[in-house]
Structures are given as C-alpha cells and as structure tokens.
Amino acid sequence: MSGAYDELPDGVVVADEHAAVTSLNRAAEALLGRRADELVGQHVGAALSLTDLEGRGWWACALPYDGLASRSRLVESAWYLPDGREILLTGRLVRETARGPVQRLVLSIRDASGRRRIDRMRSDLVATVAHELRSPLTGVKGFTSTLLTKWDRFNDDQRKLMLRTVDADADRLTRLIAELLDVARIDSGRLQLRRRPVNLSTVTRRLLTSYPLAESRALALEVDDVPEVWVDPDKFTQVLTNLLDNAVRHGEGVVTVGVRRSADSDDAVEVWVQDQGPGVPDDMRQRVFAKYWRHGERTGTGLGLYIVHGLVTAHGGRVQVDNTEQGGARFR
C-alpha cells in the first residue's frame, strides 16, 4: 500500500473484485494485530474476523458485494475483534459504472474508545442535568400542589414565602437551560455577540449591587478608571456572574472583584475574581475550563467555567487561573 495510506490515523483495508485483500496500512496492522504479508490474499471476511455482540460475523451481515447495485458505502457500525476490543468499521464500494459490480472495497477501521469517551460524557451530562433539574422541580411541584389543595390554611405571609421559593426555583431552571443552550452554541460555533462600547467598571459595580448570593459571602470591589471596550454587555455579565458563583460556592473568605487597565496593553482591560480559599493545584489549572469538569465535593453541571472560557475566547480575549500570594484562587 502506498505511503499516503500509512500516514492516515485510521486503519485502511483494500480488497479486489473477488473480495481478496490486496493491501492494508500500518494503522490496520496495529488494530488487527497482524502483519500485511499475513493478510494479503486472504478473503476480507476472514482477514477481518469481526463479530457483533451476538456472535454474528460482519461479512454475513454487511454482504458488501451483494445487495442493491446502487449501494456505494457501508454505514459505520461497531464490531468486536477476537480479543474483545471494539472497533468502528465503514467502507466504500467502488464500481466502474454507476450500477456495475463492485471492483474494489475500501474499508476504514478505527478504535472505538474515543466514541465511548464521548458517550460517557453525554451520559454524565444527562445524569447531571437530571439531578440539577430534579431539585428545583421538586420544590416547584411541592409548593404549587400545597397551595392548590390547602390555600385557605395559610396566611398571606406564608403564601408569599412559598411563591418566592417557587420563583427562585424557576430562576434556577431558567439558568440551567440557558447554560445548556450556551454550550450548544459555543460547541457549534453559532454563538452571537451583540457588541457595543461598554465601561466594565460601571457594569461590574451594577452587578455586585444586585448579586443574589451577596448575603452569603463578603464581597469587595477594586475598580480603576478604564477605557471602554467593545463587548456584549449581557455576555460579560454572564462571565462575571459565573466567576462569582464559582468563588462564592467553592472558595472561602472574602471574594474580591477587580477591574483595571491591562499591564499588557493600554487598550485592554483586565477583570479578576479571587477568593481566600485553598486555591487551584498546579496540575488542575489546565482542566478547570474543560466541559463537565468538577472536583471533589463540587456540585453543579460542570459547565460554568467552560462557558466562561467560550465567551471570553469569542470576544478575542483570554482567561486564566492562578493563585494569589495568600493562596486563594484568582480567575482573570
């Protein structure tokens, strides 16, 4: 087989019009655990000794040389090697004429471990989202059912308290759904920014006066006069809110928010949020912005810092984490 196939990361196996293997690349040799000179000339169904979970062979199921004359490819599907490893197989049926017989079969095979990781991540997300949705939904259902069936047993103050709780739980659900939509937009490259000149010091002051978790943690503000920057004010508020939530819920001590001119450029502005907790270990700093990342007893979806990174990057900025001299985590 030509060197070009050897440079491919996936395994490639080629068979002729008689279904005899004519060549395979190095990746295929590694996946199959056999050398090319052992397989060339063998029937491709025997050379690729693959079965499904019920023991059926891939050749008998796929029948690549039979079936409709208009068929041109094999849909990717999962099969198992004799040693139990799962691989993904797809193929192209090469015909000299549109509906003529198959003259060449080109198969692509690759290890399925990457897909399993993605599947696990999706399963983890579903489980996490289900858990996060359950708590506020339980509160909403419980209080609304109570009010509907026992309205006359409560006074006005009690009713207002229950309705405030329902309202807060509804806000939690709204934020969670917004997070999931933002992740989908970031991943697909469909994130839209509505930029305009904004003074980040003004926006930051305004946010801290209305921040819902301010009562649970002491907040400090350090702002300088800074130039206006071209940002989406709603997305910037979301970034700062996520960083504040992270510091309040997972840090300790006073949470400080700062805005100043960047030391790197007079036209750039630096924003930071820091706490007085244990900080972030060196070996974890590259992972904190990863999707679904959670550490220790942390709760939540693990999407907050991933969204922060995506929104800042979309603005052409950068975000990083380090520790303060006192040891607390500082996101800037």
N, C-alpha and C positions, 0 to 999 in steps of 0.2 A: 504494500500500500504506500502511496506517496507520502512524503514528509508532511504535507499540509494537513492530512488527517491526523498525524501523530501530534500536531500542535493543538488539536481540539481537546477540551476538558472532558467531553463525554465520549463513551466508547462507540465505535462505529464498526459494524459488520456488514460486508457486502456479499451477496450471493448471486449466482448467474441464473439463466433461464431454467436450469434444471434443479434449482434450489441448493446447489453446491456452494459452499463457502469459497470465495475467491481471495478475500483479504480481510484483515481487521487491524485496527490501530492499537497503539500501546495501551491506551486507556481501557479498551475492551479486554486486552490480555490481563490487565491488572484486576478488572472486575470479575472476569470469568475464572481467573486463577489458572489459565492455561496459555501456552505459547502459540503463536500464529502457525508455526510449522506442524503443530499437532491438529489444528482445526481446519486448515485449508484443505479443501477437497471433500470434507465431510458434509452430509446433509445438514442444512442450517437448523432444522428442528432438533437434531441430535446434538449438534455443537452447542446450541443454547438450551441446555437442559433445564428449562424453566417450568414451574408449575404454579397453580393458584392454591389458595388455602384448602381446597377440597381435593388436591392432588391431580387436577386436570392439566395436561400439557398445553403450553401456549400455542404450539403449532396446530394442534387439533382444534383449538378454539378460534384462532385467527384465520387459518386457511388463506394465507396471503396470495397464493397463486390461483385460487378459485373464486367463486362468487361473482358479483357484478363486474362486467367488463369496464364500467365507468369508474370503479374504485381506484383511487390514486394514493391513498395513505392509510396507515394504521393509526387509530386513535391511541394516544398514550394511555397505558394501563400498567398496573402493578403486578409483578410476578416475583417468584421466590427461587433463589439458587438452591442447589442441593444442601449447602451449609446453613440455610435458613435466612440468609441476607435478602432483603427486599430491594428490587431494582425497578426502575421505570423504563418501559420499552415503547418506542414509537417507530414508525417506518414509512418509507416512500416506495411506491410501486412504480417502476419506470417502464413505460411502454413506448415502442417506436411509433405507433399510431394511436389515435385517440381511444379506440376500443379494442386494440390488439392485445395479444398475450403479454404477460409480464416478461420482460427481458432482463430485468435486474431488480433485486430487492436490496434496499439500503436501510439498515436498522440502526437506530440510535438508542443506546442504553446508558443509564446513569444510576448512581446510588440514590436510594430514596430517603436517606437520613435527613437531607435538607428539607424535604417536604414534610417529614414527620415533625421536625422542629417547628415549622410554620403551623402545622395542625395543632401541635401542643400549645403554641402561643394563642391561637384562636380559641382553643378550648379554655385556656386560662382566662382569656378576656371574657368569654361568655359566663364562666363561673363567677368572675369578679363583678361583672356588671349585674348579674342576677343577685348577688349578695348585696351590692350597693343599692339596688332598686328595692329590695325587699324591705329594708328598714323604714324608709320614708313612706312606702306604700302601705305598710302595716299601720303606721301612725295615722295616715290619711283615712284608711278604711275604718280603723277603730274609733276615731273621734267622730267621723261623719255618721257611722252607724249608731253610736251612742246618742248623738244629738237628735237624729231622726226618730229614735224609739223612746227617748227619755227627755225630750226637750223641756217639758214642764217641771222636771225635778231640779233643774239648775237655775241659778240666778244669772243676771246679765254678766257679772264679772267672770263667773265660771265659763259661760258660753264664749265670751271673748277670749279667754285663755286657751280654750280648745281650738277656736278658729285661728288664733295666732299660730298655734302649733301646726295646724293643717297648712297654713300659708307658708311657714318655714319649711315644712317637708316638701311642699310643691316647688319651692325655690331650689331645694336640693336636687329634685328630679330634673328640673329645667337645666341646672348647671351640668348635671351628668350627661344629659342628652346633647347639650352644646359641646361638651368635651369630645364626645364620640364623633359628632359632625366635623369638628375642627381637625381631629386626627384623620378622618377620611379625606378632607380637603388637602391637608398637608401631604399625605401619602400619595394622592393622585395629582398633585401639582395644580389644583384648582382653587387654591387659596386666593381670595380677592382682597386687596388692600385699598382703602379709601384714604389716601394720604393728604395731609394739609399741614401748613406750618403750625407747630404746637410748642408751647413752653412747658417742658416736662416738670419744672419745679411747681408750676401752678397746678398741673394735673395731679401731681403726687400729693400736694397739700390737700387738695379737694378729696382725693381718695381716702387719705388717712382719717379725715373728719367723719367719714361715713362707713369706715371699715367695720363689718359686722362682728368680727372677733376681737375688737379693740379692748373690750372689757375683760377678756380672759388673759391678756398679756400686756405689759407695759411697752408702749411704742415711743421711739424717739425719732426725731426728724432733723436731718442736717442737709440744708439746701443752700446752694450758691446761686448768684445770678448767672444764668446760662443762656446761650443763643437759642433761638427757635430752631427746631429740627423738623424734617419732613417725615411725619409718621402718621399712621392710622391711630387716632386717639383711643378708639374703642379697643383695638388690639393691644396698645400699650398698657391700658388699664387692666386688661386681662393678664398680661405678662406680670405686671406688678402684683396683682391680686394673687396669682398662683404662687409667686415667690413669698408673699406674706403668709399665705396659708401654710406653705411648707415650713417656714420658720416658726410660726406660732404653734403648729401642731407637733412638730418633730424636734424643735430646738428648745432652748432653755433661756431663762433670764430675759433681759430687755432686748427687744427687736429694734434695730436701728435701720432706718431707710435714708439713703443719701442721694443727692443729685449734685453733680459738679461738672465742670469742663474736663474733657478727657486730657490726660497728660500726653497722649499720642498726637492729638490734633486740636487746634483751636476751634475747628468747625464741628467737632464731635462732642457728644455729651455722654457721661458715664453715670449709670444708676446702679446702686448696690443695695442689697438687703442682707443684714448679718444678725446673728444671734449670739448668745453666750453659752451655747451647749457644747457637746463633745467634739463637734466638727465632723468633717468627712475624711476618712482614711485615704491616704495617697492612692492605694490600689483600687479605690472605688470611684475616683473622680471622673474617670473616663466613661463610667457606666451610669451615672446619675441621670443623664439626659436620654437614656435608652427607653424605648417603649416598654411599658409594663414593669419598669424597674421599681422594686420595693425592697426594703432592707429591714431585717429584724422584726420588730413588732409593728412596723408601719402598716396602716390600713389605707384603703382607697384603691383607685383604679390603677395607679402607677402611670398615669398619663399626664399629670400636671406639668412636670418638668420637661417631658417630651414636647408638649405643646409650647412651652416657653422657648425651647430651642428652635422649634419650627417657625414660630412667629418672629423671633429676633433675626434668624437667618433670612427669612423672607424680606425683611426690611434692609438687608445688606449689612446687618450688624453682627456682633458675635457675643456669646455668653460663655462664662466660665465660672468655676467654683474653686475656691481655695479656703484656707483657714486664717482667721485673724491671729494677731500676736497672743491674744488671750485664749485661743483655741477654738472659738466658735466658727461656724460655717459662714462663709461670705459668698453670695452669688452676685455677680456683677456683669 
